[in-house]
């Protein structure tokens, strides 16, 4: 199968300093891609359309990977709803439209599994998009991501712009955000249990009931899926995945297809950290979506599948977290 991009391509990674962006950079280099373009937040505010236009005109990338986003957990989404929708809409619109106008060959937009309705049929197929109401605790972020997917679709339909979208499940891995005020569940659990162990706490309190089911994908597996999709996924090919009604798919799920309860995840992480105290569950706090397991049949049909187990992934994430604490001398 012929690749749709090659090793000489000038690839711009928007959001290269985030966990996902770093993983994509790392894996592109491992696969022999050397012409990687990046820009720091201090030199290029992606919310500023004029700065974005100037950067593209100067650097002229062939491929754009849009991994930049304002992200956070339930608390952050509830506290800053306007920031989550405004910042993400600005970033997406600026990067996607400017890529098209500057003749970018391929664009990959990264969405999120939170785009799907709260009570989607499980496991969640790509067709579930816009089939029901969103989970209220992160609807602002989800609406922005849905807009990005639909913008890519619209530009392909009207201007034949080669934009594709991947919908990853919950991500974790080296370079994650461990700030307890705005991190996602898995890194937050690592930080909380580590703090509890260091401080010799006898008990710890976690949000919700622990019953929701979640699926987790190591960020290096996502990075490999991104490169694979850019190299091999042509939605217009007759061999490309189709919906159940034989329509072309322009967004594909990326995950493991395996989920775990938050309570079992907490027990697993506490065991690996070495916390032996009592785990309390504050049921007055929101659980979020009860179950969110992706159907990854379509991307597996293309030839990609995950390779890092949750057990292995948590081990190397905890190791990376401890290394980061030591190198930056972070306070617990």
MOQUINOR-V158836 format. One record per residue. N is the residue number from 0. RES is the residue in one letter. PSI is psi in whole degrees, 0 to 359 (* if undefined). Layout:
BEGIN
N & RES & PSI
N & RES & PSI
END
This chain:
BEGIN
0 & X & 129
1 & X & 140
2 & X & 145
3 & X & 346
4 & X & 161
5 & X & 175
6 & X & 341
7 & X & 355
8 & X & 139
9 & X & 109
10 & X & 118
11 & X & 125
12 & X & 106
13 & X & 121
14 & X & 33
15 & X & 344
16 & X & 353
17 & X & 173
18 & X & 314
19 & X & 314
20 & X & 317
21 & X & 319
22 & X & 320
23 & X & 314
24 & X & 312
25 & X & 314
26 & X & 329
27 & X & 315
28 & X & 320
29 & X & 330
30 & X & 8
31 & X & 6
32 & X & 125
33 & X & 343
34 & X & 67
35 & X & 127
36 & X & 136
37 & X & 164
38 & X & 132
39 & X & 156
40 & X & 327
41 & X & 332
42 & X & 340
43 & X & 101
44 & X & 109
45 & X & 349
46 & X & 349
47 & X & 106
48 & X & 325
49 & X & 320
50 & X & 320
51 & X & 315
52 & X & 314
53 & X & 319
54 & X & 316
55 & X & 319
56 & X & 328
57 & X & 319
58 & X & 335
59 & X & 63
60 & X & 154
61 & X & 330
62 & X & 138
63 & X & 132
64 & X & 115
65 & X & 91
66 & X & 1
67 & X & 135
68 & X & 156
69 & X & 118
70 & X & 162
71 & X & 173
72 & X & 196
73 & X & 313
74 & X & 314
75 & X & 318
76 & X & 322
77 & X & 329
78 & X & 325
79 & X & 57
80 & X & 321
81 & X & 319
82 & X & 319
83 & X & 322
84 & X & 318
85 & X & 309
86 & X & 317
87 & X & 322
88 & X & 316
89 & X & 312
90 & X & 310
91 & X & 308
92 & X & 316
93 & X & 313
94 & X & 314
95 & X & 311
96 & X & 318
97 & X & 326
98 & X & 314
99 & X & 314
100 & X & 343
101 & X & 23
102 & X & 36
103 & X & 134
104 & X & 314
105 & X & 144
106 & X & 135
107 & X & 120
108 & X & 131
109 & X & 118
110 & X & 222
111 & X & 153
112 & X & 348
113 & X & 356
114 & X & 340
115 & X & 152
116 & X & 154
117 & X & 321
118 & X & 51
119 & X & 152
120 & X & 133
121 & X & 144
122 & X & 155
123 & X & 119
124 & X & 162
125 & X & 331
126 & X & 347
127 & X & 345
128 & X & 129
129 & X & 24
130 & X & 359
131 & X & 185
132 & X & 148
133 & X & 164
134 & X & 121
135 & X & 332
136 & X & 346
137 & X & 28
138 & X & 331
139 & X & 314
140 & X & 317
141 & X & 317
142 & X & 320
143 & X & 315
144 & X & 321
145 & X & 319
146 & X & 321
147 & X & 318
148 & X & 313
149 & X & 329
150 & X & 316
151 & X & 316
152 & X & 316
153 & X & 320
154 & X & 328
155 & X & 315
156 & X & 317
157 & X & 325
158 & X & 4
159 & X & 33
160 & X & 128
161 & X & 79
162 & X & 133
163 & X & 159
164 & X & 140
165 & X & 141
166 & X & 92
167 & X & 151
168 & X & 192
169 & X & 130
170 & X & 154
171 & X & 167
172 & X & 186
173 & X & 139
174 & X & 10
175 & X & 170
176 & X & 121
177 & X & 14
178 & X & 122
179 & X & 345
180 & X & 335
181 & X & 19
182 & X & 166
183 & X & 175
184 & X & 313
185 & X & 310
186 & X & 328
187 & X & 320
188 & X & 318
189 & X & 313
190 & X & 315
191 & X & 315
192 & X & 324
193 & X & 314
194 & X & 315
195 & X & 320
196 & X & 313
197 & X & 320
198 & X & 2
199 & X & 40
200 & X & 145
201 & X & 344
202 & X & 163
203 & X & 145
204 & X & 129
205 & X & 155
206 & X & 145
207 & X & 197
208 & X & 343
209 & X & 358
210 & X & 331
211 & X & 145
212 & X & 134
213 & X & 150
214 & X & 140
215 & X & 135
216 & X & 130
217 & X & 140
218 & X & 332
219 & X & 328
220 & X & 320
221 & X & 316
222 & X & 317
223 & X & 325
224 & X & 322
225 & X & 312
226 & X & 317
227 & X & 315
228 & X & 318
229 & X & 325
230 & X & 326
231 & X & 345
232 & X & 108
233 & X & 103
234 & X & 338
235 & X & 352
236 & X & 146
237 & X & 342
238 & X & 354
239 & X & 149
240 & X & 142
241 & X & 163
242 & X & 175
243 & X & 340
244 & X & 17
245 & X & 31
246 & X & 153
247 & X & 142
248 & X & 134
249 & X & 357
250 & X & 141
251 & X & 143
252 & X & 147
253 & X & 121
254 & X & 203
255 & X & 340
256 & X & 7
257 & X & 131
258 & X & 172
259 & X & 147
260 & X & 151
261 & X & 325
262 & X & 315
263 & X & 324
264 & X & 316
265 & X & 317
266 & X & 321
267 & X & 313
268 & X & 319
269 & X & 322
270 & X & 316
271 & X & 326
272 & X & 329
273 & X & 26
274 & X & 124
275 & X & 12
276 & X & 192
277 & X & 137
278 & X & 117
279 & X & 147
280 & X & 121
281 & X & 95
282 & X & 356
283 & X & 344
284 & X & 151
285 & X & 147
286 & X & 333
287 & X & 198
288 & X & 133
289 & X & 324
290 & X & 138
291 & X & 80
292 & X & 126
293 & X & 144
294 & X & 115
295 & X & 23
296 & X & 317
297 & X & 312
298 & X & 331
299 & X & 328
300 & X & 329
301 & X & 336
302 & X & 3
303 & X & 146
304 & X & 154
305 & X & 156
306 & X & 350
307 & X & 118
308 & X & 159
309 & X & 320
310 & X & 312
311 & X & 318
312 & X & 319
313 & X & 322
314 & X & 311
315 & X & 337
316 & X & 319
317 & X & 319
318 & X & 318
319 & X & 323
320 & X & 314
321 & X & 322
322 & X & 320
323 & X & 319
324 & X & 316
325 & X & 317
326 & X & 327
327 & X & 357
328 & X & 44
329 & X & 148
330 & X & 141
331 & X & *
END
